[in-house]
Amino acid sequence: MLLEKIYYLVRISFGTLFIYASLDKLAFPQQFIEIVSNYQILPEFASKIVGFILPLGELILGTLLLVGLYIEVASGGLVVLTIFFTIALIFKAISGNLSDCGCFSLTSNSETNIISLIIRDIFLVLIGSSIFIYSKKNKNLS
Amino acid sequence: MKKHLKLLLACIIILSVFLYIKQKRNIQSPFFKIDEIKKFPDISFVDIFNNKFNTKSLSGQTIYLQFFDPRDPDDFRFIR
């Protein structure tokens, strides 16, 4: 029973977190596309596509998780997204690129330690995976 | 039925987010079309714009000014 309550709390928080993360990116898409380009991982056209689609994905998947619809798909999708973010941050750390991370806000946070951002993302992957596994085991939960 | 209610709730959340974003864009980062700027010829960045771009070659294009801080008129950039 307690585990179930924790599950609901974590699921709602996780969904809300990704809705919040999408806000700035959706409000200022040009700035976010620039940040994606600064990662220097994708070609220009792909950066534009990712810059538009990624925030929408965060919003839709976060909303699904929040309301409890298609939980496995939503949590799985968010885990995959967060894995991509983590890989991008590792690439950024290796290349010594100190441009903005663009994770939750588009304002400059280049002073933030990139290692702490990677650890945070790994933590988010673990939380997302836990939601995925728990919801798969308990199909009656919504 | 429960699923339909959840879908409705999801739509309301997404709609609310888009309304919030629309409001945020208006408040925090105003964009002005160049035609709108021309209505205010006393604004100094029209000269900056003319120096930066050859306006003839931009005929038909929409240029935006993005202000990073609405209180600081010098902190802006041009977006084509």
Backbone of each chain as ProteinMPNN parsed JSONL, in Angstrom:
{"seq_chain_A": "MLLEKIYYLVRISFGTLFIYASLDKLAFPQQFIEIVSNYQILPEFASKIVGFILPLGELILGTLLLVGLYIEVASGGLVVLTIFFTIALIFKAISGNLSDCGCFSLTSNSETNIISLIIRDIFLVLIGSSIFIYSKKNKNLS", "coords_chain_A": {"N_chain_A": [[0.836, -1.213, 0.0], [1.893, 1.248, 0.878], [3.988, 1.361, -0.854], [2.613, 1.637, -3.218], [1.52, 4.187, -2.916], [3.848, 5.696, -2.89], [4.674, 5.153, -5.453], [2.652, 6.476, -6.994], [3.138, 9.115, -6.23], [5.783, 9.532, -7.123], [5.457, 9.05, -9.856], [3.677, 11.116, -10.633], [5.208, 13.361, -9.936], [7.418, 13.008, -11.604], [6.263, 13.193, -14.158], [5.295, 15.837, -14.032], [7.691, 17.214, -13.788], [8.853, 16.898, -16.336], [6.965, 18.209, -17.901], [7.33, 20.776, -16.954], [9.977, 21.11, -17.777], [9.646, 21.342, -20.496], [8.501, 23.817, -20.946], [10.016, 26.364, -21.266], [11.448, 25.702, -23.538], [9.47, 25.31, -25.452], [8.376, 27.822, -25.472], [10.413, 29.486, -26.405], [11.523, 28.558, -29.079], [13.545, 29.098, -31.028], [15.82, 29.822, -29.562], [16.248, 27.44, -28.21], [16.83, 25.713, -30.333], [19.24, 26.783, -31.109], [20.782, 26.146, -28.868], [20.748, 23.349, -29.059], [22.152, 23.104, -31.449], [24.615, 24.05, -30.59], [25.618, 21.915, -29.205], [26.879, 20.452, -31.072], [26.535, 17.902, -32.165], [24.609, 17.007, -33.883], [23.71, 17.47, -37.368], [22.839, 20.662, -38.957], [20.112, 20.756, -39.981], [18.961, 18.601, -38.649], [19.209, 19.436, -36.026], [17.34, 21.459, -35.958], [14.968, 20.013, -36.333], [15.001, 18.333, -34.078], [15.0, 20.309, -32.137], [12.404, 21.271, -32.333], [10.739, 19.021, -32.052], [11.521, 17.615, -29.729], [10.831, 19.159, -27.281], [8.032, 19.035, -27.529], [7.601, 16.321, -27.337], [8.456, 15.9, -24.704], [6.476, 17.339, -23.354], [4.061, 15.995, -24.106], [4.546, 13.293, -23.326], [5.123, 13.683, -20.617], [2.656, 14.694, -19.752], [0.98, 12.487, -20.231], [2.026, 10.704, -18.38], [1.482, 12.048, -16.047], [-1.363, 12.126, -15.949], [-1.871, 9.443, -16.025], [-2.102, 7.773, -18.28], [-1.306, 5.356, -20.746], [1.1, 4.541, -19.4], [3.405, 2.92, -19.464], [4.416, 3.369, -22.036], [4.816, 6.144, -21.901], [6.62, 6.457, -19.695], [8.707, 4.85, -20.594], [9.393, 6.203, -22.96], [10.254, 8.653, -21.906], [12.442, 7.806, -20.439], [14.125, 6.94, -22.502], [14.51, 9.405, -23.793], [15.855, 10.793, -21.738], [18.143, 9.264, -21.558], [19.311, 9.908, -23.991], [19.802, 12.627, -23.491], [21.686, 12.376, -21.48], [23.797, 11.117, -22.825], [24.392, 13.137, -24.642], [25.259, 15.123, -22.872], [27.526, 13.88, -21.796], [29.106, 13.744, -24.066], [29.417, 16.463, -24.465], [30.849, 17.127, -22.162], [33.217, 15.717, -22.607], [34.174, 16.951, -24.933], [34.727, 19.413, -23.947], [33.043, 21.522, -24.234], [31.509, 24.438, -23.233], [29.015, 25.587, -23.464], [25.499, 26.517, -22.906], [23.408, 24.127, -21.156], [20.677, 23.73, -21.531], [18.731, 22.231, -20.293], [16.527, 22.464, -18.323], [15.961, 25.133, -18.26], [16.34, 27.975, -20.4], [18.024, 29.95, -19.804], [21.329, 31.184, -19.115], [23.39, 28.746, -17.768], [25.952, 27.918, -17.631], [27.835, 27.779, -15.724], [27.2, 25.753, -14.092], [28.169, 22.649, -12.764], [29.088, 20.209, -15.002], [29.35, 17.512, -14.522], [27.684, 17.091, -12.338], [25.275, 17.507, -13.592], [25.184, 15.321, -15.304], [25.098, 13.247, -13.44], [22.634, 13.853, -12.278], [20.935, 13.352, -14.469], [21.338, 10.603, -14.806], [20.211, 9.712, -12.451], [17.568, 10.457, -12.964], [17.014, 8.719, -15.08], [17.042, 6.323, -13.707], [14.832, 6.665, -11.997], [12.734, 6.922, -13.875], [12.924, 4.407, -15.086], [12.227, 2.79, -12.937], [9.535, 3.496, -12.605], [8.535, 2.531, -15.026], [9.075, -0.258, -14.803], [7.631, -0.925, -12.464], [5.003, -0.255, -13.214], [4.63, -2.045, -15.257], [4.707, -4.465, -13.934], [2.498, -4.223, -12.307], [-0.205, -4.176, -13.677], [-2.796, -3.375, -13.171], [-2.681, -0.908, -12.039], [-3.206, 2.615, -12.41]], "CA_chain_A": [[0.0, 0.0, 0.0], [2.806, 2.391, 0.964], [4.741, 1.346, -2.112], [1.695, 2.154, -4.242], [1.439, 5.636, -2.714], [5.143, 6.248, -3.341], [4.653, 5.048, -6.922], [1.828, 7.569, -7.538], [3.825, 10.379, -5.961], [6.951, 9.605, -8.01], [4.965, 9.148, -11.24], [3.122, 12.467, -10.846], [6.335, 14.309, -9.878], [8.248, 12.799, -12.802], [5.517, 13.77, -15.28], [5.271, 17.293, -13.862], [9.055, 17.695, -14.043], [9.086, 16.987, -17.784], [6.098, 19.283, -18.427], [8.043, 22.015, -16.598], [11.184, 21.199, -18.615], [9.283, 21.682, -21.878], [7.912, 25.161, -21.037], [10.925, 27.356, -21.863], [11.832, 25.236, -24.88], [8.335, 25.56, -26.35], [8.14, 29.267, -25.545], [11.477, 30.123, -27.181], [12.112, 27.464, -29.877], [14.774, 29.495, -31.726], [16.924, 29.743, -28.598], [16.523, 26.034, -27.923], [17.49, 25.145, -31.519], [20.634, 27.249, -31.023], [21.446, 25.343, -27.827], [20.945, 22.001, -29.63], [23.244, 23.237, -32.435], [25.869, 24.235, -29.859], [26.129, 20.614, -28.762], [27.702, 20.021, -32.208], [26.4, 16.459, -32.354], [23.724, 16.799, -35.031], [23.791, 18.476, -38.438], [21.961, 21.824, -38.761], [18.686, 20.46, -40.212], [18.514, 17.691, -37.591], [19.094, 20.246, -34.802], [16.057, 22.161, -36.041], [13.892, 19.032, -36.118], [15.054, 17.938, -32.663], [14.623, 21.492, -31.361], [10.948, 21.429, -32.342], [10.029, 17.805, -31.642], [11.879, 17.184, -28.377], [9.976, 19.743, -26.238], [6.664, 18.515, -27.672], [7.663, 14.965, -26.78], [8.518, 16.033, -23.237], [5.161, 17.796, -22.885], [3.034, 14.953, -24.29], [4.858, 12.127, -22.483], [4.964, 14.12, -19.225], [1.214, 14.795, -19.476], [0.442, 11.118, -20.16], [2.47, 10.133, -17.103], [0.78, 12.773, -14.978], [-2.771, 11.709, -15.854], [-1.924, 7.985, -15.884], [-2.475, 7.106, -19.536], [-0.158, 4.741, -21.452], [2.214, 4.805, -18.476], [4.626, 2.235, -19.919], [4.92, 4.09, -23.219], [5.284, 7.465, -21.464], [7.848, 6.352, -18.88], [9.751, 4.32, -21.488], [9.801, 7.293, -23.856], [11.017, 9.648, -21.142], [13.744, 7.193, -20.109], [14.94, 7.005, -23.736], [14.889, 10.82, -23.964], [16.852, 11.159, -20.727], [19.403, 8.587, -21.939], [19.888, 10.754, -25.05], [20.325, 13.845, -22.842], [22.899, 12.0, -20.745], [24.855, 10.89, -23.825], [24.766, 14.461, -25.164], [26.035, 15.816, -21.833], [28.841, 13.215, -21.711], [29.809, 14.216, -25.266], [29.733, 17.874, -24.184], [31.905, 17.145, -21.14], [34.454, 15.23, -23.237], [34.671, 17.933, -25.904], [35.06, 20.656, -23.239], [32.086, 22.549, -24.677], [30.931, 25.035, -22.025], [27.78, 26.314, -23.765], [24.368, 26.176, -22.029], [22.927, 22.741, -21.277], [19.307, 23.788, -22.06], [17.974, 21.11, -19.732], [15.234, 22.888, -17.781], [15.755, 26.541, -18.532], [17.204, 28.405, -21.498], [18.937, 30.981, -19.322], [22.695, 30.669, -19.039], [23.801, 28.056, -16.539], [27.187, 27.251, -18.012], [28.707, 27.614, -14.559], [26.811, 24.524, -13.409], [29.102, 21.553, -12.996], [28.503, 19.278, -15.979], [29.317, 16.177, -13.912], [26.463, 17.014, -11.512], [24.143, 17.379, -14.531], [25.179, 13.924, -15.779], [24.617, 12.428, -12.31], [21.191, 14.119, -12.166], [20.257, 12.648, -15.557], [21.373, 9.158, -14.51], [19.211, 9.556, -11.39], [16.253, 10.527, -13.632], [16.854, 7.463, -15.841], [16.696, 5.284, -12.722], [13.446, 6.9, -11.544], [11.864, 6.584, -15.009], [12.948, 2.952, -15.263], [11.461, 2.215, -11.819], [8.105, 3.677, -12.93], [8.254, 1.6, -16.128], [9.074, -1.643, -14.304], [6.532, -1.084, -11.5], [3.707, -0.241, -13.909], [4.556, -3.277, -16.054], [4.408, -5.563, -13.015], [1.172, -4.01, -11.728], [-0.991, -3.67, -14.813], [-4.067, -2.796, -12.714], [-2.467, 0.467, -11.586], [-3.322, 3.626, -13.463]], "C_chain_A": [[0.867, 1.257, 0.0], [3.586, 2.523, -0.342], [3.91, 1.944, -3.247], [1.589, 3.681, -4.162], [2.719, 6.319, -3.203], [5.18, 6.258, -4.868], [3.857, 6.197, -7.541], [2.537, 8.912, -7.403], [4.986, 10.587, -6.942], [6.502, 9.803, -9.46], [4.457, 10.553, -11.548], [4.252, 13.505, -10.856], [7.166, 14.234, -11.149], [7.572, 13.415, -14.033], [5.526, 15.285, -15.233], [6.635, 17.901, -14.198], [9.301, 17.871, -15.544], [8.17, 18.024, -18.451], [6.792, 20.62, -18.174], [9.259, 22.218, -17.515], [10.859, 21.65, -20.038], [8.87, 23.147, -22.04], [8.793, 26.176, -21.756], [11.268, 26.999, -23.307], [10.715, 25.5, -25.892], [8.096, 27.056, -26.523], [9.172, 29.955, -26.448], [12.203, 29.085, -28.05], [13.42, 27.837, -30.564], [15.984, 29.375, -30.807], [17.287, 28.29, -28.316], [17.233, 25.359, -29.1], [18.972, 25.542, -31.507], [21.426, 26.421, -30.015], [21.738, 23.932, -28.351], [22.096, 22.034, -30.64], [24.598, 23.35, -31.737], [26.456, 22.941, -29.313], [27.063, 20.009, -29.819], [27.711, 18.498, -32.387], [25.636, 16.196, -33.65], [23.989, 17.826, -36.127], [22.693, 19.533, -38.264], [20.468, 21.472, -38.893], [18.127, 19.555, -39.107], [18.348, 18.437, -36.27], [17.753, 20.97, -34.78], [14.9, 21.216, -35.742], [13.826, 18.648, -34.635], [14.577, 19.092, -31.785], [13.123, 21.709, -31.307], [10.243, 20.214, -31.731], [10.273, 17.438, -30.173], [11.018, 17.824, -27.272], [8.531, 19.261, -26.297], [6.568, 17.112, -27.072], [7.661, 14.999, -25.262], [7.14, 16.396, -22.679], [4.131, 16.673, -22.957], [3.289, 13.762, -23.363], [4.693, 12.464, -21.0], [3.499, 14.19, -18.832], [0.595, 13.405, -19.336], [0.789, 10.469, -18.822], [1.705, 10.767, -15.942], [-0.66, 12.288, -14.827], [-2.937, 10.186, -15.753], [-2.432, 7.253, -17.113], [-1.219, 6.566, -20.212], [1.143, 4.939, -20.659], [3.516, 4.163, -18.964], [5.266, 2.969, -21.097], [5.547, 5.426, -22.781], [6.587, 7.361, -20.678], [9.006, 5.829, -19.72], [10.301, 5.411, -22.404], [10.657, 8.322, -23.13], [12.381, 9.112, -20.726], [14.677, 7.277, -21.323], [15.422, 8.443, -23.975], [16.007, 11.204, -23.0], [18.198, 10.481, -21.014], [20.099, 9.41, -23.031], [20.505, 12.024, -24.455], [21.655, 13.532, -22.158], [24.068, 11.806, -21.709], [25.351, 12.233, -24.361], [25.626, 15.22, -24.157], [27.428, 15.216, -21.692], [29.708, 13.689, -22.884], [30.293, 15.661, -25.052], [30.903, 17.984, -23.192], [33.244, 16.734, -21.744], [35.047, 16.297, -24.15], [35.025, 19.276, -25.255], [34.197, 21.83, -23.656], [31.356, 23.117, -23.451], [29.651, 25.827, -22.306], [26.644, 25.805, -22.864], [23.893, 24.748, -22.243], [21.506, 22.709, -21.839], [18.408, 22.704, -21.505], [16.58, 21.527, -19.256], [14.922, 24.34, -18.082], [16.716, 26.951, -19.642], [18.143, 29.529, -21.068], [20.306, 30.352, -19.075], [22.965, 29.991, -17.697], [25.1, 27.3, -16.8], [28.143, 27.058, -16.833], [28.372, 26.342, -13.785], [27.792, 23.416, -13.779], [28.453, 20.488, -13.886], [28.409, 17.855, -15.411], [28.048, 16.018, -13.062], [25.226, 16.881, -12.401], [24.032, 15.938, -15.037], [24.638, 13.006, -14.682], [23.103, 12.61, -12.142], [20.407, 13.35, -13.235], [20.233, 11.134, -15.33], [20.322, 8.828, -13.444], [17.798, 9.556, -12.004], [15.97, 9.262, -14.445], [16.415, 6.353, -14.888], [15.252, 5.432, -12.246], [12.459, 6.483, -12.642], [11.783, 5.079, -15.215], [12.131, 2.27, -14.165], [9.962, 2.322, -12.091], [7.692, 2.665, -13.994], [8.105, 0.169, -15.6], [7.879, -1.886, -13.377], [5.182, -1.135, -12.204], [3.523, -1.49, -14.76], [4.166, -4.468, -15.169], [2.989, -5.46, -12.454], [0.267, -3.363, -12.772], [-2.29, -2.985, -14.372], [-3.927, -1.352, -12.244], [-2.662, 1.442, -12.735], [-3.081, 5.008, -12.878]], "O_chain_A": [[0.628, 2.199, -0.756], [3.811, 3.618, -0.857], [4.423, 2.654, -4.111], [1.571, 4.374, -5.179], [2.677, 7.371, -3.841], [5.64, 7.213, -5.493], [4.315, 6.826, -8.495], [2.539, 9.731, -8.321], [5.151, 11.666, -7.512], [7.076, 10.605, -10.197], [4.768, 11.115, -12.598], [4.255, 14.417, -11.683], [7.57, 15.256, -11.704], [8.223, 14.073, -14.845], [5.734, 15.946, -16.25], [6.719, 18.964, -14.812], [9.883, 18.868, -15.97], [8.549, 18.642, -19.446], [6.842, 21.484, -19.049], [9.537, 23.329, -17.966], [11.691, 22.265, -20.706], [8.886, 23.668, -23.156], [8.37, 26.781, -22.741], [11.364, 27.866, -24.176], [10.976, 25.866, -27.038], [7.666, 27.505, -27.585], [8.84, 30.896, -27.169], [13.363, 28.765, -27.791], [14.316, 27.0, -30.68], [17.039, 28.891, -31.215], [18.462, 27.94, -28.198], [18.126, 24.536, -28.901], [19.843, 24.742, -31.85], [22.572, 26.042, -30.259], [22.818, 23.385, -28.126], [22.915, 21.116, -30.687], [25.6, 22.821, -32.217], [27.643, 22.874, -28.995], [27.915, 19.175, -29.512], [28.734, 17.894, -32.709], [25.969, 15.288, -34.412], [24.445, 18.933, -35.842], [21.736, 19.325, -37.518], [19.66, 21.836, -38.038], [16.983, 19.712, -38.681], [17.458, 18.118, -35.482], [17.11, 21.085, -33.737], [13.975, 21.557, -35.004], [12.758, 18.637, -34.024], [13.846, 18.887, -30.816], [12.615, 22.273, -30.337], [9.273, 20.359, -30.987], [9.361, 17.009, -29.467], [10.519, 17.105, -26.405], [7.879, 19.095, -25.266], [5.597, 16.766, -26.398], [6.955, 14.227, -24.613], [6.695, 15.841, -21.674], [3.411, 16.424, -21.99], [2.373, 13.278, -22.698], [4.194, 11.652, -20.221], [3.127, 13.8, -17.725], [-0.213, 13.167, -18.438], [-0.032, 9.783, -18.213], [1.335, 10.092, -14.982], [-1.127, 12.063, -13.71], [-4.021, 9.7, -15.431], [-3.112, 6.233, -17.001], [-0.189, 7.24, -20.248], [2.14, 5.436, -21.182], [4.586, 4.769, -18.891], [6.481, 3.162, -21.149], [6.638, 5.793, -23.217], [7.544, 8.084, -20.954], [10.139, 6.29, -19.587], [11.511, 5.528, -22.598], [11.656, 8.803, -23.665], [13.357, 9.859, -20.664], [15.849, 7.633, -21.201], [16.584, 8.672, -24.313], [16.979, 11.852, -23.386], [19.256, 11.05, -20.748], [21.317, 9.587, -23.004], [21.588, 12.446, -24.859], [22.613, 14.3, -22.238], [25.181, 12.264, -21.453], [26.552, 12.45, -24.516], [26.597, 15.877, -24.53], [28.402, 15.942, -21.492], [30.888, 13.993, -22.714], [31.415, 16.021, -25.409], [31.808, 18.804, -23.353], [34.279, 17.324, -21.435], [36.256, 16.526, -24.152], [35.555, 20.168, -25.917], [34.565, 22.988, -23.459], [30.678, 22.389, -22.727], [29.241, 26.648, -21.485], [26.793, 24.808, -22.157], [23.96, 24.217, -23.352], [21.152, 21.768, -22.55], [17.442, 22.297, -22.149], [15.574, 21.002, -19.733], [13.758, 24.733, -18.151], [17.777, 26.349, -19.807], [18.956, 30.005, -21.86], [20.422, 29.147, -18.855], [22.789, 30.589, -16.635], [25.326, 26.209, -16.277], [29.111, 26.301, -16.909], [29.145, 25.9, -12.935], [28.188, 23.266, -14.935], [27.401, 19.942, -13.555], [27.51, 17.093, -15.768], [27.418, 14.96, -13.061], [24.251, 16.231, -12.026], [22.932, 15.402, -15.18], [23.834, 12.111, -14.943], [22.379, 11.645, -11.895], [19.357, 12.773, -12.954], [19.24, 10.468, -15.623], [19.637, 7.808, -13.521], [16.945, 8.758, -11.614], [14.834, 8.79, -14.497], [15.539, 5.55, -15.209], [14.534, 4.441, -12.108], [11.479, 5.785, -12.378], [10.711, 4.537, -15.486], [11.427, 1.294, -14.424], [9.208, 1.38, -11.848], [6.645, 2.025, -13.889], [7.135, -0.522, -15.911], [7.199, -2.907, -13.48], [4.321, -1.942, -11.856], [2.398, -1.946, -14.964], [3.411, -5.349, -15.58], [2.354, -6.473, -12.162], [0.014, -2.159, -12.742], [-2.824, -2.133, -15.082], [-4.924, -0.651, -12.069], [-2.331, 1.145, -13.882], [-3.134, 6.002, -13.602]]}, "seq_chain_B": "MKKHLKLLLACIIILSVFLYIKQKRNIQSPFFKIDEIKKFPDISFVDIFNNKFNTKSLSGQTIYLQFFDPRDPDDFRFIR", "coords_chain_B": {"N_chain_B": [[-14.774, 4.828, -19.779], [-13.395, 6.1, -17.705], [-10.977, 6.304, -18.942], [-11.549, 8.083, -20.956], [-12.003, 10.372, -19.491], [-9.483, 10.833, -18.477], [-8.108, 11.324, -20.83], [-9.345, 13.695, -21.554], [-8.504, 15.301, -19.449], [-5.763, 15.303, -19.976], [-5.756, 16.706, -22.404], [-6.681, 19.165, -21.49], [-4.555, 19.922, -19.824], [-2.433, 20.148, -21.697], [-3.44, 22.149, -23.344], [-3.593, 24.235, -21.48], [-0.881, 24.558, -20.97], [0.006, 25.538, -23.455], [-1.395, 27.946, -23.55], [-0.226, 29.235, -21.393], [2.398, 29.417, -22.307], [2.058, 31.102, -24.497], [1.338, 33.442, -23.21], [3.658, 33.848, -21.728], [5.561, 34.29, -23.707], [4.694, 36.726, -24.686], [5.083, 38.366, -22.49], [7.767, 38.013, -21.526], [9.601, 37.931, -23.695], [9.36, 39.976, -25.959], [8.52, 40.087, -29.406], [9.081, 41.944, -32.284], [7.834, 42.732, -35.424], [9.573, 43.891, -38.324], [8.113, 45.799, -39.708], [6.546, 46.845, -37.747], [8.439, 48.076, -36.212], [9.205, 50.122, -37.825], [7.198, 51.874, -37.471], [7.982, 53.272, -35.368], [10.089, 55.44, -35.724], [11.951, 56.821, -34.224], [13.354, 55.095, -32.696], [16.501, 53.857, -31.843], [17.612, 51.411, -32.746], [16.843, 50.956, -35.36], [18.655, 52.161, -37.041], [20.876, 50.645, -36.416], [20.031, 48.217, -37.397], [19.849, 48.791, -40.154], [22.528, 49.158, -40.726], [23.506, 46.653, -40.227], [22.195, 44.834, -41.932], [21.649, 44.494, -45.472], [18.991, 46.079, -46.477], [17.525, 45.942, -48.843], [17.986, 43.457, -49.941], [16.591, 41.95, -48.241], [13.996, 42.1, -48.792], [10.625, 41.261, -48.457], [11.11, 39.4, -46.545], [10.689, 38.359, -43.121], [11.779, 39.941, -40.285], [12.812, 39.57, -36.965], [13.088, 41.093, -33.771], [14.658, 40.06, -30.925], [14.257, 40.44, -27.566], [16.202, 40.056, -24.761], [15.966, 40.918, -22.203], [13.247, 42.594, -21.15], [13.431, 45.012, -19.855], [15.763, 46.093, -20.621], [16.64, 47.817, -23.277], [18.865, 47.631, -24.912], [19.745, 45.085, -24.99], [19.434, 42.967, -27.197], [18.769, 40.901, -30.116], [18.913, 40.25, -33.651], [16.679, 38.253, -35.499], [16.382, 36.228, -38.245]], "CA_chain_B": [[-15.201, 6.153, -19.314], [-12.276, 6.655, -16.938], [-9.924, 6.61, -19.916], [-11.962, 9.297, -21.646], [-11.798, 11.492, -18.564], [-8.026, 11.064, -18.436], [-7.751, 11.963, -22.109], [-9.837, 15.07, -21.462], [-7.604, 15.986, -18.515], [-4.49, 15.492, -20.705], [-5.98, 17.795, -23.371], [-6.773, 20.431, -20.723], [-3.193, 20.269, -19.371], [-1.657, 20.593, -22.861], [-3.998, 23.452, -23.751], [-3.165, 25.209, -20.465], [0.551, 24.808, -21.189], [0.159, 26.404, -24.628], [-1.878, 29.285, -23.175], [0.802, 29.789, -20.509], [3.549, 29.737, -23.171], [1.676, 32.275, -25.297], [1.411, 34.578, -22.289], [5.075, 34.013, -21.361], [6.253, 34.897, -24.865], [4.295, 38.136, -24.759], [5.613, 39.133, -21.356], [9.211, 37.959, -21.298], [10.467, 38.139, -24.839], [8.521, 40.516, -27.033], [9.055, 40.092, -30.76], [8.459, 42.979, -33.105], [8.128, 42.634, -36.845], [10.262, 45.102, -38.761], [7.098, 46.789, -40.073], [6.106, 47.492, -36.51], [9.535, 48.94, -35.756], [9.208, 51.32, -38.68], [6.207, 52.81, -36.947], [8.643, 54.035, -34.304], [11.371, 55.788, -36.348], [12.904, 57.409, -33.288], [14.095, 54.054, -31.968], [17.858, 53.847, -32.388], [18.054, 50.155, -33.356], [16.56, 50.941, -36.797], [19.948, 52.459, -37.655], [21.731, 49.458, -36.215], [19.517, 47.227, -38.333], [20.231, 49.176, -41.515], [23.958, 48.915, -40.867], [23.79, 45.215, -40.14], [21.676, 44.119, -43.095], [21.266, 45.235, -46.665], [17.532, 45.924, -46.386], [16.932, 45.62, -50.156], [18.062, 42.005, -50.146], [15.699, 41.297, -47.285], [12.628, 42.402, -49.178], [9.692, 40.13, -48.357], [11.421, 38.542, -45.4], [10.286, 38.886, -41.821], [12.892, 40.003, -39.331], [12.333, 39.781, -35.612], [14.037, 41.505, -32.748], [14.373, 39.34, -29.691], [14.803, 41.12, -26.387], [16.464, 39.086, -23.686], [15.451, 41.508, -20.972], [12.346, 43.669, -21.589], [13.779, 46.294, -19.218], [17.018, 46.587, -21.177], [16.428, 47.901, -24.736], [20.106, 47.378, -25.655], [20.05, 43.664, -24.971], [18.565, 42.304, -28.179], [19.428, 40.372, -31.299], [18.035, 40.103, -34.811], [16.439, 36.872, -35.948], [15.807, 36.231, -39.587]], "C_chain_B": [[-14.058, 6.875, -18.598], [-11.169, 7.113, -17.887], [-10.26, 7.917, -20.651], [-11.736, 10.536, -20.783], [-10.314, 11.864, -18.488], [-7.558, 11.762, -19.7], [-8.167, 13.43, -22.104], [-8.912, 15.904, -20.571], [-6.267, 16.297, -19.205], [-4.62, 16.655, -21.696], [-6.023, 19.142, -22.657], [-5.382, 20.875, -20.283], [-2.388, 20.836, -20.542], [-2.132, 21.969, -23.338], [-3.558, 24.552, -22.776], [-1.703, 25.579, -20.658], [0.738, 25.768, -22.366], [-0.326, 27.826, -24.353], [-0.84, 29.996, -22.306], [2.01, 30.252, -21.334], [3.274, 31.011, -23.977], [1.812, 33.541, -24.444], [2.87, 34.901, -21.953], [5.848, 34.703, -22.479], [5.95, 36.385, -24.953], [4.952, 38.965, -23.676], [7.139, 39.187, -21.392], [10.075, 38.26, -22.517], [9.652, 38.695, -26.008], [9.241, 40.476, -28.38], [8.334, 41.19, -31.54], [8.814, 42.718, -34.551], [8.723, 43.957, -37.285], [9.278, 46.193, -39.17], [6.622, 47.559, -38.846], [7.171, 48.455, -35.997], [9.522, 50.254, -36.528], [8.169, 52.346, -38.23], [6.801, 53.687, -35.844], [10.027, 54.465, -34.789], [12.397, 56.382, -35.391], [13.723, 56.363, -32.547], [15.452, 53.826, -32.646], [18.227, 52.542, -33.1], [17.665, 50.012, -34.821], [17.852, 51.228, -37.563], [20.886, 51.267, -37.561], [21.334, 48.384, -37.226], [19.963, 47.525, -39.762], [21.715, 48.969, -41.766], [24.262, 47.426, -40.95], [23.353, 44.46, -41.396], [21.495, 45.061, -44.29], [19.756, 45.059, -46.803], [16.88, 45.548, -47.711], [16.902, 44.105, -50.369], [17.115, 41.254, -49.218], [14.23, 41.533, -47.62], [11.739, 41.153, -49.117], [9.953, 39.223, -47.176], [10.937, 39.199, -44.107], [11.479, 38.823, -40.872], [12.314, 40.292, -37.944], [13.46, 40.322, -34.736], [13.673, 40.722, -31.497], [15.054, 40.056, -28.534], [14.985, 40.099, -25.276], [15.939, 39.607, -22.356], [14.57, 42.69, -21.377], [12.694, 45.028, -20.994], [15.04, 46.899, -19.816], [16.914, 46.64, -22.706], [17.687, 47.633, -25.558], [20.414, 45.889, -25.779], [19.106, 42.924, -25.922], [19.409, 41.714, -29.306], [18.402, 40.288, -32.428], [17.885, 38.626, -35.153], [15.784, 36.926, -37.307], [14.822, 35.088, -39.749]], "O_chain_B": [[-13.785, 8.053, -18.829], [-10.523, 8.14, -17.681], [-9.384, 8.737, -20.928], [-11.337, 11.594, -21.27], [-9.948, 13.038, -18.441], [-6.726, 12.667, -19.657], [-7.437, 14.296, -22.587], [-8.581, 17.046, -20.887], [-5.71, 17.384, -19.052], [-3.717, 17.483, -21.816], [-5.479, 20.133, -23.144], [-5.057, 22.06, -20.355], [-1.739, 21.873, -20.408], [-1.327, 22.833, -23.688], [-3.197, 25.654, -23.19], [-1.32, 26.742, -20.532], [1.535, 26.703, -22.286], [0.248, 28.793, -24.853], [-0.601, 31.195, -22.456], [2.569, 31.324, -21.098], [4.14, 31.875, -24.118], [2.329, 34.563, -24.895], [3.266, 36.065, -21.899], [6.677, 35.58, -22.234], [6.825, 37.197, -25.253], [5.333, 40.114, -23.899], [7.733, 40.261, -21.301], [11.175, 38.793, -22.375], [9.299, 37.963, -26.932], [10.426, 40.793, -28.472], [7.115, 41.329, -31.451], [9.983, 42.503, -34.871], [8.431, 45.008, -36.714], [9.563, 47.379, -39.003], [6.336, 48.755, -38.906], [6.862, 49.501, -35.427], [9.783, 51.329, -35.987], [8.255, 53.527, -38.565], [6.217, 54.693, -35.441], [11.035, 53.927, -34.329], [13.584, 56.44, -35.712], [14.679, 56.701, -31.848], [15.532, 53.629, -33.858], [19.083, 52.563, -33.985], [18.093, 49.063, -35.478], [18.115, 50.621, -38.601], [21.593, 50.933, -38.511], [22.186, 47.732, -37.829], [20.399, 46.631, -40.487], [22.122, 48.645, -42.882], [25.172, 47.004, -41.664], [24.052, 43.562, -41.865], [21.225, 46.251, -44.133], [19.295, 43.992, -47.208], [15.822, 44.919, -47.731], [15.939, 43.55, -50.898], [16.873, 40.061, -49.397], [13.339, 41.209, -46.834], [12.086, 40.112, -49.675], [9.126, 38.376, -46.837], [10.799, 40.419, -44.018], [12.098, 37.774, -40.693], [11.443, 41.146, -37.782], [14.635, 40.029, -34.956], [12.52, 40.721, -31.065], [16.27, 40.248, -28.53], [14.057, 39.381, -24.902], [15.521, 38.834, -21.494], [15.079, 43.686, -21.893], [12.317, 46.068, -21.534], [15.361, 48.061, -19.565], [17.08, 45.614, -23.366], [17.598, 47.429, -26.769], [21.252, 45.488, -26.587], [18.112, 42.335, -25.498], [20.602, 41.995, -29.425], [17.194, 40.26, -32.194], [18.845, 37.858, -35.1], [14.762, 37.586, -37.497], [14.233, 34.928, -40.818]]}, "name": "protein", "num_of_chains": 2, "seq": "MLLEKIYYLVRISFGTLFIYASLDKLAFPQQFIEIVSNYQILPEFASKIVGFILPLGELILGTLLLVGLYIEVASGGLVVLTIFFTIALIFKAISGNLSDCGCFSLTSNSETNIISLIIRDIFLVLIGSSIFIYSKKNKNLSMKKHLKLLLACIIILSVFLYIKQKRNIQSPFFKIDEIKKFPDISFVDIFNNKFNTKSLSGQTIYLQFFDPRDPDDFRFIR"}
